[in-house]
Amino acid sequence: MPNDHGSTAADGHASRVIDRRTLLAGAAGAVLGVALKWPSQAGAGLASLESLAEVRFDPVLGRRLQQALDKAVAGSSGRIPGAILHVERLGHGSWTGTAGLGRLDPDVAIRPGDRFRAGSIAKPFVATTVLQLVEHGRFTLDAALPDVLSAEVTGRFPSAAKITVRMLLGHRSGLPDWSTPATDAAAARDPGRVWKVSEFLDLAAAQKAAFTPGARYEYSNTNYTLLGLIIEHATDRSWRQEVTERIIKPLGLKATVVPAPGNRSAMGPDAHGYLEVNNKVLDLTSVDPSMAGAAGGHALVTTVGDLVRFLDALLTGRLFQHRETLRAMLAFEPAYDPAEPGQVGYGLGLQRRVFPGGVETIDHLGGAVGYFAYVGRLPRQQVTLAAATNSSADPSPLLLPALRVIADTQR
């Protein structure tokens, strides 16, 4: 079981690829140019979903969101084959829209319920599981790594005794990231490769520590590789089993799975994931879920509806026994990162952003080989949304306008 950070570089002489850390680097709402040669699925893809109470979603907001979807896909000049957006507003119903294609050759329209690989959005699932184990007394947030991991693991890292579970959750351990353009390229070259956790640990251990544990923030997938191992050390079960039993099943996330390494079979209706390398579009839907395990990658297969259901349940405290646990998760420490525009804080598995115009979100984004995904809550507007695109192109032209539309409409 490895882990991901949602980037997808090409192979040795591959073309440039936007990774997880440049997700929002585009100018706010910038349009990329020529329309796609296929029609957007505005009519076929728009799905106005009614809540159980049959509350009608604001049709004006729905139309504006659909326009943002269509513009993002059409303006990508084919870089984004298709996109899905799901929005729920507390007490005001929900809406799902699509644009573009979920599959190329033959062309198949992307559908509202299509599954995709959610990349680093696996991290909030893993973080929630870790915090549940803390609630059950398996270990504490301030436990040092030698107390929660085997010597075989901690012996690789000289600073292990100074690193706590809390530091791993908040990316403050100083451990270097095993995920590099080289590992992403290897996954693209050999989608069927089953990656071992030991490979990632060795890649991280071969590098110097980035900083003294606890000194500052720096995103590193190595943190969540270790958190997956901590879950397994504490429970004698795989982190996948624990996430499934503690989160996916209780919330009824019927379209969400965490397939085992080696299981590359189709998980139901899905959007194929694409990566452009040397002007050639590769279908990388079936990259093995071991890339990148507890840190994301192809490990989490889900839908936009399930992601919204998960985040809503998490932020209302339904997944914890004590309010203090959620408060600890949402205790955002400063986490400035120039590659993450808008990010001002990182908690224990969740990000906080403030965008131009004062739009605030609690969220997480994720990238996998051939996909980008996002789930976030706008607390002031009481709106939760999830989005997915089936390529490695920068999805900012969709996410930023959609967030702005929601914020403007709900002022």
N, C-alpha and C positions, 0 to 999 in steps of 0.2 A: 504494500500500500504506500503510495507516494503522496505527493501533494502538489497543488498547483497554485499559480497566482494569476491565472487568467490571462497569460500572454500567449501569443502564438507566433513565434518568429518562424521564418522560412528556413530552408536548409542552406548549406554553405554559400551558394551564390544566389540565394533567393532574393526576391524583391523585398522592400521595406514593409514591415508589418507593425501596426499599432498595437501595443500590448496593454495590459490591464492598467498600468500606471499612467498611460496617456489617454485614458478613456475620455476625459472631459477637457482635453487640452485645446480642442478647437475653439475658435471664436464663437461666442454665444450665438447659437442658432445659425451659424454660417452655412450657406448652401453650396453644394459642390459642383453643380453644373448641369450637364445635358440630361434630358429625361431618359428613363429606361426604355428599352425596345419592347418590353412587355407592359401591359396595362397594370396600374395599381388595382388592388382588389377592394376598392372603396365600397362598392355595393355589396359584393359577395362577402367581404371580410367584416363589415360592420355588424357587430352583434350587440344589441342593447339588452343587457341582462337585467332582469328584475330581481330584486331581493325577495326573501321569503315573505316579507310583508307587502310585496308588490309595490314598493315605492319606485316611482319613475325617476330615472336619472335625468338631469337637466339636459334637454335635447340641444340647446345652444352650446353647452360645454362639450357635449359629444361630437357635434359637428366641427368645433374648433380643434378638438383632439385628433379627429380623423384627418383634418387638413394638415396638421403637423406630421402625422404619420405618412400621408401621401407625399408631402413635400420632401421629407427626409429620404424616403426610398427613391423617389423619382430623381431627386437632386444628387444622388450618390453616383450616378453614371455607372450603375451596375455593381458598385462596390458592396452595397447592401442588397442582397437578393430579396429579402423579406424581413418584416418586423411585426411584432405583436405588442399591443399595449392594453393593460387592464387597469381600471381605476375604480376605486370604491370610496364613497364619501359617507361617513357615519350618518345614518338616518335618511340618506338621500339616494339609495340604490347604487348600482354598479353598471359599468360599461366596458365592453371589450371591442377593440378594433384591430384590423390587420391591413397590411399593404404588401403587395409584391408576392414573391414566390417562396414556397417552402422547399421546393425541389427543382433542380434544373435537369433538363435532358432525360425524361420529358418534363416540360414545365407543368408544375402543380402548384396551385395557389396555396399560400400559407393559411393555416386555419387557427381559430382562436384557442382551440384545445391542444394544439401541437406541443409535444414535449421537446425539450432542448437540454443541453448540458449547461449548468449554471455556474461553473467555475468557482470563484472564491466566495460565492454566496453560501457555499458549504461551511464557511467559517462560523457564521452565527449559529448554525445547527450544532457544530462541534462545541462552540463556546457554551451554548445552552446546556448541552449534555454534561460538560465539565462542571458547570455551576450547580446542576442538580445533584451531582455526586458530592459536591461540597456541602450542600444542604443535608445530605444523608450521612455526613461525617466520614466519608472515605479519605478525605485529606482536606487541607485548608488552602485558601488562596495564597497564603504566605509560606506554604511548604516549599522547601528548596528541592531542586531536581533530584539530588541523591535520595531523598525521602519518598519519591514517587516513581522513580525509574530504576531500571537495573544498572549495575555498574558497567555492563557491556555498552550501554548507551551513553551514560554520563561520562564515562572515561574518555570519550572522544573530544570532550569540550572542557578545557582547563577552567573556565569560569562557571562550571555547572553548579558548584556549591553556593554561588552568589546569586543564582537565577531562581526566581520563584514562579509558581503557576500563574500568579497575577501578571508578571512581566511577560510571560508567553502570550497570554490572552490579549494584552494591550500592545504587543510589538515593542517592548522595551527591554528585551533581553540582551541586545547587542550581538546576537548570533547572526552570522552572515546568511544570506539567502542562497539555498542550493539551486533555485530556479534561475536559469540564465538563458540567453538566446541559444546557446548550444544545446541545452536540454529540450527547449521548445523545438529546435530544428530536428533533433533526434526523434521526437514524437511524430513530427510531420513526415519524416522519411520512412518511419516504420510504425504505422498506427497500431499494429498487432502486438507490439512489444509489451510484455508484462514487466512493470518496474517493481523493484524491491525497495522497501524502506531503507535498508542498509545502504543502498546506492546513494540515496539523498543525504543520509547522515554523513557518509564519507565525503560527498561533494562539499557539504557545509564545513566539515571538520578540516578540510584541506585549506580553508581560507582563514585569514586573521579575523578576530572579533572586530566588529564595527565600532564598538564603544564599551565602556564599563557598564555592566548590568544596572539598569534603572536610570541611567544618566539622561536618556532622551528617547524619542520615538523614531523608529525606522521599520517600515514594513518588511517582514521576512517570512516566507513560507515555511522556513525551518521551524518557527515557533509552533505552527499548527501540525506539522509532522510529529513533533514531540507531544503535543496535546493528544493526538490520536493514540500514541503509545501509552500515555498516562491513563487514558480511559481503559485501555486493554489491560494494563498492569493492575488497575484497581478492581476490575470486574471479571477478569479471566474470559472476557468475550471480546469480539472485534468491535471497533468503534462503529462500524456499520450496523451491527446488531443493536448496539445501545441507542444510536440515533433513531433507528427504526422503531424500537420498542418504547422509547421515551418521548418521541416527538411525532414521527410520521403516523404511526397507528393511532395514538390518542387524539390527534387533531383530524383524523380522517382524510389525510392527504393521499387520496387514492391514486393520483397520477404521479406521485413522487416515489422514487426508488434510489437506493445506493447500491448498484450492482457490484458483485464481487470481482476482484481482479481476474481477468481471463474471460469474463462474460461480456462479449461484444454484441450479443443478440439485440435485435430491435426491441424496444421497450413499449411498443404501441405506436400510435400515430405520432410522427415526429417531424420536425423541420431539419432537413439535412444541413450540416455545417460546412462552410466553404472557406478556403484559403487560396489567395492568388499568389503564385510563385512563378517568377519569370514569365509573366503574361499568360500563365496557364492556371485555370481554376481547378483546384483539387477538392474532391469530396472527402472530408475527414470526419465524417459523422461517427465512424466506428473506432476512433482512437480508444485504446483500452482504458477502462475506468481506474486502473492503477496509476494513471497519470492525471492527477497528482494526489490521489487519496484524500486524507483528512484536510488538506489545504485547498482542495477544490478540483479544478480541471474537469475531467469527464466523470468524476465520482458521483456527482449529484445530478440526477435526471428528474426534471420537474416541469411544471407549467406556470404561466403567469398567475392563474387563479390560486394555485396552491401556495405560491410565494406570498401573495397578499394575505391569505388565510394564516400562514405561519407568522408573518410579521405582526399582524393584528393581535394574534394570540399572545405572542411574546411581549409586546409592549403594553398589553393590558394585564400582564402578570399571571396569565392562566397556566404558564408552564413552570411556575415556581410555587413553593409552599409559603415563602416569606417575602414580604414587600422589600425587605432589606436586600434580597438577592438581586431584584430588578434594579434597585437603586445603585447597587455596586456595578452592575453591567452598564448603566447609563451615566456613571461618573466619568464624564469625558475629560481626559487630560489633553493639554495642548498637543496638537499633532499636525503641524504645518508641513506640507510637502508640495513643492512647486510642480510636481508631476500630477498632483491631485487638486486641480482648481476647486476652490470652495471649501476644501477640507480644513476645519479648524480644530477638530478633536477626534480622538479614537478612544472608545470605552473598552469593554471586555467583549470584543467580537462585533462591535457596531461602530459606524462612523457618524460624525456630525459635520454638516456642511452649512455654510451660509453663502448663497450666491448673490450676484449683483441684484440690487433692488430689495435686498433683505429677505429673500426666499430661503427659509431654513428647512433642513431635512435631517432625519435620522435614517441611515440607510446602509447598504453595502452593495458593491458592484462585483461582478465577476466576469472573467474571460476564460475561455477554453479554446482549444485548437478548433477554430471555425465558428466560435460563438462569442457573444457578449450578452450579459444579463444584468438586470438592476432591479432592486426592490427598495422602496423607501416610503417614509411617512412624512407628510407635511403637518407637524403638530398644530400649528395655528389654524390651518384650514380643515383639520380632521379628515384628511384624505390620504389614502394609501394607494400606491401604484406599483406595478411591476411591468418591466419591458424586456423584450428579448429580440436580438437580431441574429441571423444565421450566417455571419461572416466575422472576420477579424478586423473589419474596417471600423474606424472611430464612430461610435454611435451618438456622439454629442449632438449632431444635427437633429436627432430625435428627442433625446432626453431633455436638453436645455429648453427648447420651445415648449415641450409638454409641461414641464415644471412651471414655466412662466405662464402658460395658459391657465393652469389650475390656480396658481397664486392670484392672477389678475381677476379671474372670474369669481373667486371666493372672497375678495376684499370687502 
